[in-house]
Amino acid sequence: MATVSLIHTARVDGATLEAARALMDAAFGGEFGDDDWDHALGGLHALAFEGTRLVGHGALVQRRVLHRGRALRCGYVEAVGIVADRRRQGLASAVMAELEWVTRRAYDLGALSATDAGSALYLSRGWRLWAGPTSALTPSGIRRTPDDDGSVHVLVGGTELDLTAELTCDWRDGDVW
């Protein structure tokens, strides 16, 4: 039986961070880069352990998104992964439950970008696929991110959202969504 704990990056020891990064590398088949890992740092980590073995990870970081003329506080989910031999056993849901609990209490909304394979998990947990256009607030202004359309999911909280309107994320290196 796995236990899931929420721990801020500042309190996660180096060996656990290394294990989490290795887990992400394996979970994403080598498609998880340094920028992706950097995006997962500075917030809360949901760490799933079986004994001393790290078997699951997810992170929640604060971002700003623009929606209909408002800057909203967004709990952005990053780096969700489960070790291969423990997938499809409820660990991803347990990790997400911890991250969603914080999101609902601390942010205007939650957001994440999911692969096609990961989308079913989030939809089954009440996340909604963003139907409108996506963009990023870049150093040179707002720029559309059409390659991200159809992959952004939101967890609607108390803030009214028009899921067909434009959603703009703050700028960062690497993948902006």
C-alpha positions as a Python dict, from the first residue, in 0.01 Angstrom:
ca = {
    (1, 'M'): (0, 0, 0),
    (2, 'A'): (140, 337, -101),
    (3, 'T'): (129, 649, 110),
    (4, 'V'): (117, 991, -55),
    (5, 'S'): (268, 1297, 113),
    (6, 'L'): (268, 1661, 9),
    (7, 'I'): (606, 1825, 54),
    (8, 'H'): (739, 2160, -69),
    (9, 'T'): (1046, 2146, -293),
    (10, 'A'): (1250, 2322, -23),
    (11, 'R'): (1187, 2030, 215),
    (12, 'V'): (1246, 1741, -28),
    (13, 'D'): (1588, 1585, 24),
    (14, 'G'): (1830, 1555, -268),
    (15, 'A'): (1803, 1177, -300),
    (16, 'T'): (1423, 1195, -327),
    (17, 'L'): (1444, 1471, -589),
    (18, 'E'): (1690, 1258, -787),
    (19, 'A'): (1456, 959, -761),
    (20, 'A'): (1162, 1172, -874),
    (21, 'R'): (1357, 1301, -1174),
    (22, 'A'): (1459, 946, -1267),
    (23, 'L'): (1096, 837, -1234),
    (24, 'M'): (992, 1114, -1476),
    (25, 'D'): (1263, 1018, -1725),
    (26, 'A'): (1139, 659, -1723),
    (27, 'A'): (768, 746, -1723),
    (28, 'F'): (803, 975, -2025),
    (29, 'G'): (1034, 745, -2220),
    (30, 'G'): (1321, 991, -2241),
    (31, 'E'): (1095, 1279, -2351),
    (32, 'F'): (1124, 1463, -2018),
    (33, 'G'): (1386, 1736, -2037),
    (34, 'D'): (1562, 1969, -1797),
    (35, 'D'): (1307, 2246, -1861),
    (36, 'D'): (1025, 2003, -1782),
    (37, 'W'): (1190, 1916, -1451),
    (38, 'D'): (1254, 2282, -1374),
    (39, 'H'): (882, 2350, -1422),
    (40, 'A'): (803, 2099, -1146),
    (41, 'L'): (1021, 2273, -886),
    (42, 'G'): (932, 2548, -641),
    (43, 'G'): (592, 2422, -535),
    (44, 'L'): (441, 2114, -376),
    (45, 'H'): (533, 1757, -462),
    (46, 'A'): (288, 1472, -410),
    (47, 'L'): (522, 1180, -342),
    (48, 'A'): (387, 825, -338),
    (49, 'F'): (603, 578, -148),
    (50, 'E'): (576, 205, -90),
    (51, 'G'): (812, 164, 201),
    (52, 'T'): (1120, 358, 94),
    (53, 'R'): (1056, 315, -280),
    (54, 'L'): (924, 619, -465),
    (55, 'V'): (649, 486, -693),
    (56, 'G'): (465, 804, -794),
    (57, 'H'): (512, 1177, -827),
    (58, 'G'): (320, 1489, -921),
    (59, 'A'): (391, 1858, -865),
    (60, 'L'): (177, 2168, -819),
    (61, 'V'): (325, 2510, -890),
    (62, 'Q'): (170, 2855, -897),
    (63, 'R'): (131, 3026, -1232),
    (64, 'R'): (-72, 3318, -1363),
    (65, 'V'): (-316, 3277, -1647),
    (66, 'L'): (-511, 3548, -1825),
    (67, 'H'): (-878, 3488, -1896),
    (68, 'R'): (-1128, 3746, -2019),
    (69, 'G'): (-922, 4041, -1895),
    (70, 'R'): (-837, 3893, -1554),
    (71, 'A'): (-511, 3757, -1417),
    (72, 'L'): (-599, 3441, -1226),
    (73, 'R'): (-397, 3249, -969),
    (74, 'C'): (-353, 2902, -1117),
    (75, 'G'): (-239, 2580, -954),
    (76, 'Y'): (-54, 2419, -1242),
    (77, 'V'): (7, 2043, -1233),
    (78, 'E'): (342, 1917, -1359),
    (79, 'A'): (542, 1595, -1377),
    (80, 'V'): (280, 1334, -1294),
    (81, 'G'): (423, 986, -1332),
    (82, 'I'): (403, 638, -1184),
    (83, 'V'): (667, 363, -1202),
    (84, 'A'): (588, 112, -1475),
    (85, 'D'): (513, -187, -1252),
    (86, 'R'): (260, 9, -1043),
    (87, 'R'): (53, 173, -1318),
    (88, 'R'): (-324, 121, -1342),
    (89, 'Q'): (-350, 54, -969),
    (90, 'G'): (-487, 388, -850),
    (91, 'L'): (-160, 562, -766),
    (92, 'A'): (-203, 841, -1020),
    (93, 'S'): (-548, 911, -877),
    (94, 'A'): (-404, 919, -525),
    (95, 'V'): (-133, 1164, -634),
    (96, 'M'): (-388, 1380, -815),
    (97, 'A'): (-627, 1378, -517),
    (98, 'E'): (-362, 1549, -305),
    (99, 'L'): (-281, 1808, -572),
    (100, 'E'): (-649, 1877, -639),
    (101, 'W'): (-720, 1924, -269),
    (102, 'V'): (-468, 2209, -256),
    (103, 'T'): (-580, 2351, -591),
    (104, 'R'): (-943, 2381, -480),
    (105, 'R'): (-845, 2564, -162),
    (106, 'A'): (-561, 2789, -277),
    (107, 'Y'): (-618, 2881, -643),
    (108, 'D'): (-878, 3030, -875),
    (109, 'L'): (-843, 2728, -1102),
    (110, 'G'): (-620, 2434, -1180),
    (111, 'A'): (-460, 2369, -1517),
    (112, 'L'): (-236, 2116, -1683),
    (113, 'S'): (-132, 2000, -2026),
    (114, 'A'): (-190, 1630, -2088),
    (115, 'T'): (-76, 1381, -2344),
    (116, 'D'): (-346, 1191, -2528),
    (117, 'A'): (-268, 890, -2309),
    (118, 'G'): (-296, 1091, -1987),
    (119, 'S'): (-609, 1284, -2076),
    (120, 'A'): (-852, 1007, -1972),
    (121, 'L'): (-725, 1016, -1612),
    (122, 'Y'): (-787, 1389, -1577),
    (123, 'L'): (-1126, 1383, -1749),
    (124, 'S'): (-1237, 1098, -1520),
    (125, 'R'): (-1146, 1317, -1219),
    (126, 'G'): (-1359, 1612, -1328),
    (127, 'W'): (-1100, 1814, -1518),
    (128, 'R'): (-1240, 1981, -1830),
    (129, 'L'): (-1073, 2008, -2167),
    (130, 'W'): (-1018, 2372, -2262),
    (131, 'A'): (-1214, 2425, -2585),
    (132, 'G'): (-1093, 2776, -2664),
    (133, 'P'): (-764, 2893, -2811),
    (134, 'T'): (-449, 2889, -2601),
    (135, 'S'): (-168, 3144, -2596),
    (136, 'A'): (129, 3260, -2391),
    (137, 'L'): (233, 3601, -2263),
    (138, 'T'): (582, 3605, -2415),
    (139, 'P'): (852, 3872, -2381),
    (140, 'S'): (727, 4010, -2714),
    (141, 'G'): (356, 4004, -2624),
    (142, 'I'): (72, 3755, -2638),
    (143, 'R'): (136, 3478, -2891),
    (144, 'R'): (-100, 3197, -2987),
    (145, 'T'): (7, 2843, -2900),
    (146, 'P'): (-204, 2643, -3148),
    (147, 'D'): (-1, 2325, -3093),
    (148, 'D'): (-133, 2324, -2734),
    (149, 'D'): (-499, 2360, -2831),
    (150, 'G'): (-682, 2045, -2729),
    (151, 'S'): (-429, 1940, -2463),
    (152, 'V'): (-496, 2194, -2185),
    (153, 'H'): (-728, 2079, -1907),
    (154, 'V'): (-870, 2291, -1626),
    (155, 'L'): (-1010, 2217, -1284),
    (156, 'V'): (-1285, 2471, -1242),
    (157, 'G'): (-1311, 2621, -895),
    (158, 'G'): (-1514, 2914, -774),
    (159, 'T'): (-1408, 3139, -1062),
    (160, 'E'): (-1644, 3155, -1357),
    (161, 'L'): (-1469, 3044, -1676),
    (162, 'D'): (-1573, 3051, -2039),
    (163, 'L'): (-1409, 2732, -2168),
    (164, 'T'): (-1441, 2858, -2526),
    (165, 'A'): (-1257, 3187, -2467),
    (166, 'E'): (-883, 3240, -2500),
    (167, 'L'): (-663, 3120, -2213),
    (168, 'T'): (-317, 3275, -2185),
    (169, 'C'): (-40, 3138, -1964),
    (170, 'D'): (261, 3317, -1825),
    (171, 'W'): (597, 3283, -1997),
    (172, 'R'): (863, 3025, -1911),
    (173, 'D'): (1148, 2850, -2090),
    (174, 'G'): (1070, 2522, -2264),
    (175, 'D'): (710, 2418, -2317),
    (176, 'V'): (492, 2707, -2203),
    (177, 'W'): (190, 2482, -2132),
}
